[in-house]
């Protein structure tokens, strides 16, 4: 009684929703509620006790008919005993009865519909089918049941429901995006609304409406996918990946059409007789219903949702971005969605992997719709690799504002190897699929570029062999084998990079060219630099407009023949040339002379024009340093030799020459330490790193270019003593150049004083000879030593003092330099804190001079 009371509000609510007239009719409501309670409390179909043994015998007999050997019956007995031992299931008899009914329905449906082998029959509409079968064998009572009387009352009191087979036909139309007779697709809101058409005879219940709404979602999604496929079929310029997507979607839609056709064949057959619709009772258990249709279509609902999402994403994405979008759906916990997206991605990515295969193993980019993550610059598509200066031309235009040669040509129609390598093919991050990753994407870009470079720039005849090696490194490229794809990429990258290193080092002798630049442009060949300095020194001291290139070239060849440089390969020596920069009025040969080393394709990819400009800057600085060294060496030979011969006759000038020797010793120490720092600590250490990288042959051409650029940048930064501080980069270098100028000025003043001493010594010798009665020449008029001494010694003392002050300033600047090597150079220049002690002595002397007048 308590259970009936608790169900009473629910029954009243159900009666109100089904029979609205009962809201205002209390007797009618009470009658309908009483009928419902009688139905719920009845024991129809449950008059007998469940007998698992009898049911097991029926199943065994059925299994023995299908399998006379008895194997299946024995297996069933074993499984039944294990089932009876389980304590989790409480309705074991009902479970076995349900499985038996399901097996019986499968046999009957397969025999009645033999033309649908791929379509399994839908599950039964209710689990109590065996019970209904048992009730059908019982004799029907003479009176009508309460359910039948309830149905007759509903028909008498209101309009009956539309027969289900009519709505089923309309629902099948909806699944194909077509309006039916009783259910129409609204033209508003993109066909996403349903309109139910009711007449005076029938109504459509709310549960049926909800079920139709649920089924119509599949039809709406189908319409969107089908419209997208048709739209892309008639559109020009659709990419290959999008075409592959449309092809896969069309294949799925074809499967969907087959399912609809098979479901339509299972609709109940209806005979119209006497105005009353009667259904063939033989198909009642196997015919299609709305609920069975919902079960059948449930899997396709998920597929259509996924296809619709991909369609919407494809409207705004293309190429690799579309592959990336579909791949993002694979991160889903639902096995069905993950499997579906994997299959979709496997088909859609086939054009991508076809392009990848051509690029990775042949260096050819076939991408007519710009869908690949490697893009080619159209302006450089037909440009060949050309060095901007052949061996008979020049590289004047490479020097920039600081290095402009005198004879120029037009470089507008030429492209260097580095420009082609870096600009012809670009990496598009937004087109890179996520399952590859940026690291593998960069490797793929480098591998294809390397093969293309080997083939078209290096003209390597063995590139076909390289391609064969790469093609045999792994299996086919496909999405379902990501691990194999990564192995293939790594192997292809290693093979292409190794071959590229072999071509550069073995065929084009890159290491020989870098060694030549080190020996000639950075004066690594000491004997060659000395010979060239001795041969060109007198000529370079003349005005620049009196020098000619053929004379410089002849002097260069002489220096090569008279030094160990003659043993270098002929290909290296023929690239070496002497040139003059553009000069202005008043400049001398030292200001405009430079050496030039010419490189051609494909070496200019590594030793590119910007690198040559840096080599010219380094040569200019080191050449000036070499000039200072030579001037000081010649001056020291004069001072050291003359002090023991000529100057002994001028004992009153010995203190002045002693001071000059001290100053020159400071200058020699300064230039020697600077040269040792540049050649030993900078050039040789940097060269060791570069040589080790080239000998290892690891990485690709980009790594080779970056390593050489790092090597050259380090040389420029440390040799020129550049600072990273903005606006103060060249402050220290300017101080060094100022010191060079001071040394040269000191050298000129010292030469003048030296010449005066020679003249004065000769005059005194002739006077002594005359006093002894010997005639050694005409005697000069007496000249006062004091008159010329102060005039000649003053510049020497001034330049010597300026040098000491400027060196102290340079040492102070080096001690605060951000670079550790530059700070150590300051320590070497100020060894034993010489300049600090000298500065303190000067301050004490100034204080003493200031205190003397008082």
HELIX and SHEET records of a PDB file:
HELIX    1   1 UNK A    2  UNK A   18  1                                  17    
HELIX    2   2 UNK A   20  UNK A   23  5                                   4    
HELIX    3   3 UNK A   26  UNK A   41  1                                  16    
HELIX    4   4 UNK A   52  UNK A   66  1                                  15    
HELIX    5   5 UNK A   71  UNK A   84  1                                  14    
HELIX    6   6 UNK A   92  UNK A  112  1                                  21    
HELIX    7   7 UNK A  129  UNK A  137  1                                   9    
HELIX    8   8 UNK A  146  UNK A  157  1                                  12    
HELIX    9   9 UNK A  164  UNK A  174  1                                  11    
HELIX   10  10 UNK A  189  UNK A  191  5                                   3    
HELIX   11  11 UNK A  206  UNK A  233  1                                  28    
HELIX   12  12 UNK A  240  UNK A  265  1                                  26    
HELIX   13  13 UNK A  281  UNK A  283  5                                   3    
HELIX   14  14 UNK A  290  UNK A  314  1                                  25    
HELIX   15  15 UNK A  319  UNK A  328  1                                  10    
HELIX   16  16 UNK A  335  UNK A  348  1                                  14    
HELIX   17  17 UNK A  350  UNK A  362  1                                  13    
HELIX   18  18 UNK A  378  UNK A  380  5                                   3    
HELIX   19  19 UNK A  396  UNK A  398  5                                   3    
HELIX   20  20 UNK A  417  UNK A  423  1                                   7    
HELIX   21  21 UNK A  429  UNK A  431  5                                   3    
HELIX   22  22 UNK A  437  UNK A  456  1                                  20    
HELIX   23  23 UNK A  463  UNK A  471  1                                   9    
HELIX   24  24 UNK A  482  UNK A  502  1                                  21    
HELIX   25  25 UNK A  503  UNK A  507  3                                   5    
HELIX   26  26 UNK A  510  UNK A  516  1                                   7    
HELIX   27  27 UNK A  517  UNK A  521  3                                   5    
HELIX   28  28 UNK A  526  UNK A  540  1                                  15    
HELIX   29  29 UNK A  544  UNK A  546  5                                   3    
HELIX   30  30 UNK A  549  UNK A  561  1                                  13    
HELIX   31  31 UNK A  564  UNK A  567  5                                   4    
HELIX   32  32 UNK A  570  UNK A  573  1                                   4    
HELIX   33  33 UNK A  589  UNK A  592  1                                   4    
HELIX   34  34 UNK A  603  UNK A  605  5                                   3    
HELIX   35  35 UNK A  609  UNK A  642  1                                  34    
HELIX   36  36 UNK A  647  UNK A  649  5                                   3    
HELIX   37  37 UNK A  651  UNK A  653  5                                   3    
HELIX   38  38 UNK A  654  UNK A  676  1                                  23    
HELIX   39  39 UNK A  677  UNK A  684  3                                   8    
HELIX   40  40 UNK A  685  UNK A  696  1                                  12    
HELIX   41  41 UNK A  701  UNK A  719  1                                  19    
HELIX   42  42 UNK A  731  UNK A  771  1                                  41    
HELIX   43  43 UNK A  785  UNK A  815  1                                  31    
HELIX   44  44 UNK A  820  UNK A  829  1                                  10    
HELIX   45  45 UNK A  831  UNK A  833  5                                   3    
HELIX   46  46 UNK A  834  UNK A  852  1                                  19    
SHEET    1   A 2 UNK A 160  UNK A 161  0                                        
SHEET    2   A 2 UNK A 202  UNK A 203  1                                        
SHEET    1   B 2 UNK A 183  UNK A 185  0                                        
SHEET    2   B 2 UNK A 194  UNK A 196 -1                                        
SHEET    1   C 2 UNK A 270  UNK A 273  0                                        
SHEET    2   C 2 UNK A 276  UNK A 279 -1                                        
SHEET    1   D 2 UNK A 374  UNK A 376  0                                        
SHEET    2   D 2 UNK A 425  UNK A 427 -1                                        
SHEET    1   E 2 UNK A 576  UNK A 580  0                                        
SHEET    2   E 2 UNK A 593  UNK A 597 -1                                        
END                                                                             
